Amino acid sequence: MRECGRVIEAYGNVAKVEVFRRDECERCKACGFGSRDRIVAVATNTVGAEKGDEVVLELEGTQVVRAAVIVYLIPLVFLLIGLYLGTVFASFIDRRDMAQILAAVFGFGFLGLSYAGVAVYSRRPAISKYRARVIRILAPNGRKGSEDIHV
């Protein structure tokens, strides 16, 4: 997946890049980008881009899928496990009349734990493999270059 954007901040090998929504994003709504005009992405600056440069960002498709699994599928699995364990716990304490309440409590508790786990994981250095990379400078310091901006 490739996108064009403008570097708004660069420090070391990291750049904050402002990415503007394309028309296709408005119809898709898969990632929530369709509801905003722009987002700021933190990217690995592999080409030495500086503030104001127009750049191309790249994120591999497999990385997008893995990140989606971490953010969406793992919390869903934790929710379902919590619902099941809440029902089992209600049977264990012989309070089947409270099975739905306990299932909801356990389900949302496990969902919260999964979000906490994802938040902790997102602070680890290994998360950088899910970060976009700046792969090319289109126009230094925001000046339009002779290259075609469409990616």
C-alpha positions as CSV (number, residue, x, y, z in Angstrom):
1,M,0.0,0.0,0.0
2,R,1.4,3.4,-1.0
3,E,0.3,6.9,-0.1
4,C,1.6,10.4,-0.7
5,G,2.0,12.9,2.0
6,R,3.9,15.9,3.4
7,V,6.4,15.7,6.2
8,I,5.3,17.9,9.1
9,E,8.1,16.9,11.5
10,A,11.3,14.9,11.1
11,Y,13.7,13.7,13.8
12,G,16.4,11.1,13.4
13,N,15.0,8.2,11.3
14,V,11.4,9.0,12.1
15,A,9.1,11.3,10.3
16,K,5.5,12.5,11.0
17,V,3.8,12.6,7.6
18,E,0.4,14.2,6.9
19,V,-1.5,12.0,4.5
20,F,-4.5,13.4,2.6
21,R,-7.6,11.3,1.8
22,R,-8.1,10.1,-1.7
23,D,-11.6,9.8,-3.2
24,E,-11.4,6.0,-3.0
25,C,-11.0,6.2,0.8
26,E,-14.3,8.1,1.2
27,R,-16.3,5.1,-0.2
28,C,-14.3,2.3,1.5
29,K,-14.5,3.3,5.2
30,A,-12.5,0.1,6.2
31,C,-10.0,2.0,8.3
32,G,-11.9,5.1,9.4
33,F,-9.8,7.3,7.1
34,G,-12.9,7.9,5.0
35,S,-14.4,10.1,7.7
36,R,-11.4,12.5,7.9
37,D,-9.7,14.7,5.4
38,R,-6.2,13.8,6.6
39,I,-4.3,11.7,9.1
40,V,-0.8,12.0,10.6
41,A,1.3,8.8,10.2
42,V,4.5,8.1,12.0
43,A,6.9,6.6,9.5
44,T,10.5,5.3,9.3
45,N,12.4,7.9,7.4
46,T,14.6,5.8,5.2
47,V,15.5,8.6,2.7
48,G,16.3,11.5,5.0
49,A,13.2,13.5,4.2
50,E,12.9,16.9,6.0
51,K,10.0,19.1,7.1
52,G,7.9,20.2,4.2
53,D,9.0,17.5,1.8
54,E,6.4,15.7,-0.4
55,V,7.0,12.0,0.1
56,V,5.7,8.5,-0.7
57,L,4.9,6.2,2.1
58,E,4.8,2.4,1.8
59,L,3.3,-0.3,4.1
60,E,3.3,-3.9,3.0
61,G,0.0,-5.6,2.6
62,T,0.9,-8.4,5.1
63,Q,1.8,-5.8,7.7
64,V,-1.6,-4.2,7.3
65,V,-3.3,-7.6,7.7
66,R,-1.2,-8.5,10.8
67,A,-2.0,-5.1,12.4
68,A,-5.7,-5.5,11.7
69,V,-5.6,-8.9,13.4
70,I,-3.9,-7.4,16.5
71,V,-6.3,-4.5,16.7
72,Y,-9.6,-6.2,15.8
73,L,-9.5,-10.0,16.0
74,I,-7.6,-10.5,19.2
75,P,-10.0,-8.3,21.2
76,L,-12.9,-10.1,19.6
77,V,-11.5,-13.5,20.7
78,F,-10.9,-12.2,24.2
79,L,-14.5,-11.0,24.4
80,L,-15.8,-14.4,23.3
81,I,-13.6,-16.2,25.8
82,G,-14.8,-13.9,28.5
83,L,-18.4,-14.6,27.6
84,Y,-17.9,-18.3,27.7
85,L,-15.9,-18.2,31.0
86,G,-18.6,-16.0,32.6
87,T,-21.2,-18.7,31.8
88,V,-19.0,-21.5,33.1
89,F,-18.3,-19.5,36.3
90,A,-22.1,-19.0,36.8
91,S,-22.6,-22.8,36.5
92,F,-19.6,-23.4,38.8
93,I,-21.1,-21.3,41.6
94,D,-24.5,-22.7,40.9
95,R,-26.0,-19.4,39.9
96,R,-27.3,-20.0,36.5
97,D,-29.8,-17.2,37.0
98,M,-26.8,-14.8,36.8
99,A,-25.2,-16.4,33.8
100,Q,-26.0,-13.5,31.4
101,I,-24.7,-10.9,33.9
102,L,-21.6,-12.8,34.7
103,A,-21.0,-13.5,31.0
104,A,-21.2,-9.8,30.2
105,V,-18.9,-8.9,33.1
106,F,-16.3,-11.5,32.2
107,G,-16.6,-10.6,28.5
108,F,-16.1,-6.9,28.9
109,G,-13.4,-7.6,31.5
110,F,-11.5,-9.8,29.0
111,L,-12.1,-7.2,26.3
112,G,-10.5,-4.5,28.5
113,L,-7.5,-6.8,29.2
114,S,-7.0,-7.4,25.5
115,Y,-7.0,-3.6,24.9
116,A,-4.5,-3.1,27.7
117,G,-2.3,-5.9,26.1
118,V,-2.5,-4.2,22.7
119,A,-1.6,-0.9,24.3
120,V,1.5,-2.5,26.0
121,Y,2.5,-4.3,22.8
122,S,2.2,-1.0,20.8
123,R,4.9,0.5,23.1
124,R,7.5,-2.2,22.4
125,P,10.2,-1.7,19.8
126,A,8.9,-4.6,17.8
127,I,5.9,-2.5,16.8
128,S,8.1,-0.6,14.4
129,K,7.7,-3.4,11.8
130,Y,4.1,-2.2,11.4
131,R,5.2,1.3,10.8
132,A,5.1,2.8,7.3
133,R,8.3,3.7,5.5
134,V,9.2,6.9,3.6
135,I,10.6,5.4,0.4
136,R,10.9,8.4,-1.9
137,I,11.0,12.2,-1.8
138,L,8.7,13.6,-4.5
139,A,9.3,17.3,-4.0
140,P,11.8,18.7,-1.5
141,N,10.3,21.2,1.0
142,G,6.8,21.0,-0.6
143,R,7.8,22.3,-4.1
144,K,6.2,20.3,-6.8
145,G,8.7,18.2,-8.6
146,S,8.8,16.9,-12.2
147,E,7.7,13.4,-11.1
148,D,4.2,12.3,-11.2
149,I,2.6,12.4,-7.7
150,H,0.1,9.6,-8.3
151,V,1.2,6.4,-6.8
